[in-house]
Amino acid sequence: MTRYPRDMQGYGPTPPDAQWPGGAKIAVQLVLNYEEGGENNILHGDAASEAFLSEIVGAAQWPGQRHANMESIYEYGARAGFWRLHRLLKDLPITVYGVATALARSPVQTAAMIDAGWEMATHGLKWIEHKDMPEDEERAAIAEAIRLHAEVTGAAPRGFYCGRSSENTIRLAAETGQFAYVADAYADDLPYWVEFNDHDQLIVPYTLDANDMRFATPQGFNSGAQFFDYLKASFDALYREGAEGAAKMMSVGLHCRLIGRPGRVEALRQFIEYAQSHEGVWFATREQIADHWAATHPHQRRELPSQMQRETFVAKYGSIFEHSPWIAEGAHALELGAGHDSAVGLHNALARIFRSASDAQRLGVLQAHPDLAGKLAQAKRLTSESTSEQAAAGLDALTDQERETFTRLNKSYVEKHGFPFIIAVRDHDKTGILAAFERRIDNDRDTEFKEACRQVERIAQLRLKDMLP
């Protein structure tokens, strides 16, 4: 099977009701990344110095050398920035993304985090790139991060965020069965579930836009005012959506060596005070959000069309286009993915096969449809779908005169066009169907062939909506 592994669908146009505690309109989640002492450094056994997220414009790694300026910037985060942020945030529910080796090298700061009641999530073993790590090496690094984190903090982490991840990171973290949530995704404003074999993993997505890292990127913030303005705008948009009944989550990413600078920290203070001035704001750790979501929106597995084997797929969807299983066979051979696991998405895949078929093949589909209220209906030989559709429109309870009218129209229509009159009966009542019948019978064959094909697609869409979300 050719399958697209990415999920571009998500919750679609109707996200679930978050039901935040107390009816909150927004959940605000502040993350403090503690990386100082876990960054690339030959002292840590790495091949080169760090080059990421610092005050040095255009920084590059120095292979085999220490970078004194870079080291001192990270040291500022631990020595000064952390304590400035601790004073500001100590009474708020904060999630710490703690690099295990960084926490081990900062026992005093780690103790202060724990004493403040902050959530201690893991940020991996070291603050280094994972993209080129062999899978076994990365799996071992995650296991060691969990072990060291528990040793240093006194408890194993329930949250995971790598940040500099590989294509395997989320799956490997999920496979440990350790984490209430994984945050290595930026794909939504709400938590969501993913499946890895037998394990259901909750993702609590993070942010790279409402994040002080943009003080250290070419396209980013160059003043605290810009940071505050962006956080305020993000909050306002999400708060408004919550007030309208679609509550969301707002993540804010912080780093000791960045927002901990005196010229920036006031922007964070302003934002916190601004958010606190609103009613219905839930400040929470990511662990609290994850536990709430798991309790309120537990994962429910369902059979997904994109993951079905061919035989199962055709058996289930082969009659969506009347007596034409070849359409389902063709759709199964397409590049299906999560976007095709809804009624709208699967309909698109099936319709593609129908639309790209020859006129003769499409004519065969039209001719497979029964006459409305015809002999097959009277003999109870319709498909179950056609039977229920005709019954819903009252075509199973015609008067003798109505039946005579349908019989006459059916005969005339087929003689003129070469296929039965087709209409999505669930869109009409008996009177409307007769009116359409009498109006369309005088169309030329080309016009009516196109209209019949449109109606066939509509019938298929309605049938799928009975089966899929």
JOTA-V692293 format. One record per residue. N is the residue number from 1. RES is the residue in three letters. OMEGA is omega in whole degrees, -180 to 180 (none if undefined). NEAR is the number of other ideal C-beta (glycine too) atoms within 8 Angstrom. Layout:
{{N/RES/OMEGA/NEAR} {N/RES/OMEGA/NEAR}}
This chain:
{{1/MET/173/5} {2/THR/-176/7} {3/ARG/-180/9} {4/TYR/-170/9} {5/PRO/-177/4} {6/ARG/178/6} {7/ASP/179/9} {8/MET/-175/7} {9/GLN/-177/9} {10/GLY/-180/9} {11/TYR/179/8} {12/GLY/-175/7} {13/PRO/-176/2} {14/THR/179/5} {15/PRO/-180/9} {16/PRO/175/7} {17/ASP/-176/6} {18/ALA/-179/11} {19/GLN/178/6} {20/TRP/-180/12} {21/PRO/179/6} {22/GLY/-179/6} {23/GLY/-178/6} {24/ALA/180/12} {25/LYS/-178/12} {26/ILE/171/16} {27/ALA/180/14} {28/VAL/-175/13} {29/GLN/180/14} {30/LEU/179/13} {31/VAL/173/15} {32/LEU/178/14} {33/ASN/177/12} {34/TYR/-173/16} {35/GLU/-174/13} {36/GLU/-176/14} {37/GLY/177/12} {38/GLY/-177/15} {39/GLU/177/14} {40/ASN/-179/14} {41/ASN/-180/10} {42/ILE/174/11} {43/LEU/-179/5} {44/HIS/-180/10} {45/GLY/180/4} {46/ASP/-175/10} {47/ALA/-174/6} {48/ALA/179/11} {49/SER/179/14} {50/GLU/177/13} {51/ALA/-170/10} {52/PHE/172/8} {53/LEU/176/7} {54/SER/178/12} {55/GLU/-176/5} {56/ILE/-179/8} {57/VAL/178/4} {58/GLY/-179/4} {59/ALA/177/9} {60/ALA/177/5} {61/GLN/175/8} {62/TRP/-178/9} {63/PRO/175/6} {64/GLY/-178/6} {65/GLN/168/8} {66/ARG/179/9} {67/HIS/-172/9} {68/ALA/-180/6} {69/ASN/179/7} {70/MET/-180/13} {71/GLU/-176/11} {72/SER/176/8} {73/ILE/177/12} {74/TYR/178/15} {75/GLU/177/9} {76/TYR/180/12} {77/GLY/-180/16} {78/ALA/-172/12} {79/ARG/-174/8} {80/ALA/-176/8} {81/GLY/-178/16} {82/PHE/-174/16} {83/TRP/175/10} {84/ARG/179/11} {85/LEU/178/15} {86/HIS/178/12} {87/ARG/-178/7} {88/LEU/-168/10} {89/LEU/-168/11} {90/LYS/-179/8} {91/ASP/180/4} {92/LEU/174/8} {93/PRO/-175/11} {94/ILE/169/13} {95/THR/175/15} {96/VAL/166/13} {97/TYR/-175/15} {98/GLY/171/16} {99/VAL/-171/15} {100/ALA/-179/17} {101/THR/177/12} {102/ALA/178/16} {103/LEU/-180/16} {104/ALA/-179/11} {105/ARG/-179/8} {106/SER/-175/13} {107/PRO/-178/8} {108/VAL/177/6} {109/GLN/179/13} {110/THR/178/12} {111/ALA/180/8} {112/ALA/177/12} {113/MET/-178/14} {114/ILE/179/11} {115/ASP/179/6} {116/ALA/-179/11} {117/GLY/-180/5} {118/TRP/175/12} {119/GLU/180/13} {120/MET/176/13} {121/ALA/180/16} {122/THR/177/14} {123/HIS/-180/16} {124/GLY/-178/16} {125/LEU/-180/11} {126/LYS/-180/13} {127/TRP/-177/13} {128/ILE/179/8} {129/GLU/177/5} {130/HIS/-171/13} {131/LYS/-179/8} {132/ASP/-180/5} {133/MET/169/9} {134/PRO/-175/5} {135/GLU/-179/8} {136/ASP/179/6} {137/GLU/180/8} {138/GLU/177/14} {139/ARG/179/10} {140/ALA/180/8} {141/ALA/178/13} {142/ILE/179/14} {143/ALA/-180/9} {144/GLU/177/10} {145/ALA/179/12} {146/ILE/-178/13} {147/ARG/-177/8} {148/LEU/179/12} {149/HIS/-180/15} {150/ALA/-180/11} {151/GLU/-175/7} {152/VAL/-173/11} {153/THR/-178/12} {154/GLY/179/5} {155/ALA/177/6} {156/ALA/-179/7} {157/PRO/175/15} {158/ARG/178/11} {159/GLY/-178/18} {160/PHE/171/15} {161/TYR/179/14} {162/CYS/177/11} {163/GLY/178/10} {164/ARG/-164/10} {165/SER/174/10} {166/SER/177/9} {167/GLU/-179/5} {168/ASN/-167/8} {169/THR/-176/12} {170/ILE/180/13} {171/ARG/-179/8} {172/LEU/177/12} {173/ALA/-180/15} {174/ALA/-176/13} {175/GLU/177/10} {176/THR/-175/10} {177/GLY/-174/6} {178/GLN/-162/9} {179/PHE/172/13} {180/ALA/176/9} {181/TYR/169/16} {182/VAL/-174/15} {183/ALA/-177/14} {184/ASP/176/12} {185/ALA/-178/10} {186/TYR/-163/6} {187/ALA/-174/8} {188/ASP/173/10} {189/ASP/178/8} {190/LEU/172/11} {191/PRO/177/14} {192/TYR/-176/11} {193/TRP/170/9} {194/VAL/-178/10} {195/GLU/174/9} {196/PHE/-175/8} {197/ASN/-177/5} {198/ASP/-175/2} {199/HIS/175/9} {200/ASP/-176/8} {201/GLN/175/14} {202/LEU/174/14} {203/ILE/172/15} {204/VAL/-169/14} {205/PRO/-177/14} {206/TYR/-177/12} {207/THR/171/11} {208/LEU/180/8} {209/ASP/175/7} {210/ALA/-167/10} {211/ASN/-178/10} {212/ASP/176/13} {213/MET/-179/12} {214/ARG/167/12} {215/PHE/-174/12} {216/ALA/178/9} {217/THR/-178/7} {218/PRO/178/3} {219/GLN/-174/4} {220/GLY/-179/9} {221/PHE/173/10} {222/ASN/174/5} {223/SER/177/7} {224/GLY/-179/11} {225/ALA/178/7} {226/GLN/179/9} {227/PHE/179/17} {228/PHE/-179/12} {229/ASP/-178/8} {230/TYR/178/11} {231/LEU/180/12} {232/LYS/180/10} {233/ALA/178/8} {234/SER/179/11} {235/PHE/-177/14} {236/ASP/-179/8} {237/ALA/-178/8} {238/LEU/178/13} {239/TYR/178/12} {240/ARG/179/8} {241/GLU/178/10} {242/GLY/178/14} {243/ALA/179/8} {244/GLU/175/6} {245/GLY/-180/6} {246/ALA/-175/8} {247/ALA/-178/13} {248/LYS/179/13} {249/MET/175/14} {250/MET/176/14} {251/SER/175/10} {252/VAL/-179/13} {253/GLY/-176/13} {254/LEU/178/14} {255/HIS/-175/15} {256/CYS/-174/15} {257/ARG/-178/13} {258/LEU/-180/15} {259/ILE/179/15} {260/GLY/176/15} {261/ARG/-175/10} {262/PRO/-180/6} {263/GLY/-178/7} {264/ARG/-170/14} {265/VAL/-180/14} {266/GLU/177/9} {267/ALA/178/13} {268/LEU/178/15} {269/ARG/179/9} {270/GLN/-178/9} {271/PHE/-180/14} {272/ILE/180/11} {273/GLU/178/8} {274/TYR/-180/10} {275/ALA/-179/11} {276/GLN/-180/8} {277/SER/180/5} {278/HIS/173/9} {279/GLU/175/4} {280/GLY/177/11} {281/VAL/180/12} {282/TRP/170/11} {283/PHE/-173/11} {284/ALA/169/11} {285/THR/177/11} {286/ARG/177/15} {287/GLU/177/13} {288/GLN/178/10} {289/ILE/-180/15} {290/ALA/-179/15} {291/ASP/177/9} {292/HIS/-177/12} {293/TRP/-180/12} {294/ALA/180/10} {295/ALA/-175/6} {296/THR/-178/8} {297/HIS/179/7} {298/PRO/-177/6} {299/HIS/175/8} {300/GLN/179/4} {301/ARG/174/5} {302/ARG/179/4} {303/GLU/-176/5} {304/LEU/179/8} {305/PRO/-176/13} {306/SER/-177/10} {307/GLN/-179/6} {308/MET/169/11} {309/GLN/-172/5} {310/ARG/-176/9} {311/GLU/179/6} {312/THR/-179/8} {313/PHE/-178/13} {314/VAL/179/12} {315/ALA/-176/6} {316/LYS/-173/9} {317/TYR/-177/12} {318/GLY/-180/11} {319/SER/178/9} {320/ILE/168/11} {321/PHE/-167/11} {322/GLU/174/13} {323/HIS/-176/6} {324/SER/-178/12} {325/PRO/180/9} {326/TRP/178/8} {327/ILE/177/15} {328/ALA/178/15} {329/GLU/179/11} {330/GLY/-180/9} {331/ALA/-180/15} {332/HIS/-179/12} {333/ALA/179/6} {334/LEU/174/10} {335/GLU/-180/6} {336/LEU/178/13} {337/GLY/-177/12} {338/ALA/179/11} {339/GLY/-180/10} {340/HIS/-178/12} {341/ASP/174/11} {342/SER/179/11} {343/ALA/-179/11} {344/VAL/-178/7} {345/GLY/-180/11} {346/LEU/177/15} {347/HIS/179/12} {348/ASN/-180/9} {349/ALA/179/12} {350/LEU/-179/16} {351/ALA/178/10} {352/ARG/-180/10} {353/ILE/179/13} {354/PHE/-177/16} {355/ARG/-178/6} {356/SER/179/5} {357/ALA/178/9} {358/SER/177/5} {359/ASP/-179/6} {360/ALA/179/6} {361/GLN/179/9} {362/ARG/175/12} {363/LEU/178/11} {364/GLY/177/9} {365/VAL/179/15} {366/LEU/-177/14} {367/GLN/177/9} {368/ALA/179/8} {369/HIS/180/11} {370/PRO/170/10} {371/ASP/175/12} {372/LEU/-180/15} {373/ALA/-178/14} {374/GLY/-174/12} {375/LYS/180/6} {376/LEU/179/9} {377/ALA/-180/17} {378/GLN/-180/7} {379/ALA/180/6} {380/LYS/-179/6} {381/ARG/177/5} {382/LEU/170/10} {383/THR/-179/8} {384/SER/180/6} {385/GLU/-179/10} {386/SER/180/12} {387/THR/-178/12} {388/SER/-180/8} {389/GLU/-179/12} {390/GLN/179/14} {391/ALA/-179/9} {392/ALA/179/8} {393/ALA/179/12} {394/GLY/-177/9} {395/LEU/176/14} {396/ASP/-177/9} {397/ALA/-179/4} {398/LEU/169/11} {399/THR/179/5} {400/ASP/180/6} {401/GLN/179/6} {402/GLU/180/11} {403/ARG/178/10} {404/GLU/178/8} {405/THR/179/9} {406/PHE/-180/16} {407/THR/180/10} {408/ARG/-179/8} {409/LEU/178/13} {410/ASN/-177/14} {411/LYS/-179/8} {412/SER/-177/9} {413/TYR/-179/12} {414/VAL/179/12} {415/GLU/-178/5} {416/LYS/-170/8} {417/HIS/178/9} {418/GLY/176/7} {419/PHE/-177/11} {420/PRO/175/13} {421/PHE/-177/13} {422/ILE/177/10} {423/ILE/177/11} {424/ALA/-171/9} {425/VAL/-179/12} {426/ARG/176/9} {427/ASP/-171/7} {428/HIS/167/11} {429/ASP/-175/7} {430/LYS/-179/11} {431/THR/-180/6} {432/GLY/178/8} {433/ILE/179/14} {434/LEU/180/12} {435/ALA/178/8} {436/ALA/179/10} {437/PHE/-176/14} {438/GLU/179/8} {439/ARG/-173/7} {440/ARG/-175/10} {441/ILE/-178/11} {442/ASP/177/4} {443/ASN/172/8} {444/ASP/-172/5} {445/ARG/-178/9} {446/ASP/179/6} {447/THR/-176/8} {448/GLU/176/11} {449/PHE/179/14} {450/LYS/-180/8} {451/GLU/178/10} {452/ALA/177/13} {453/CYS/177/11} {454/ARG/180/8} {455/GLN/177/11} {456/VAL/178/15} {457/GLU/179/11} {458/ARG/177/10} {459/ILE/179/13} {460/ALA/180/14} {461/GLN/180/11} {462/LEU/178/12} {463/ARG/180/10} {464/LEU/180/14} {465/LYS/174/8} {466/ASP/-172/5} {467/MET/-172/7} {468/LEU/177/9} {469/PRO/none/3}}
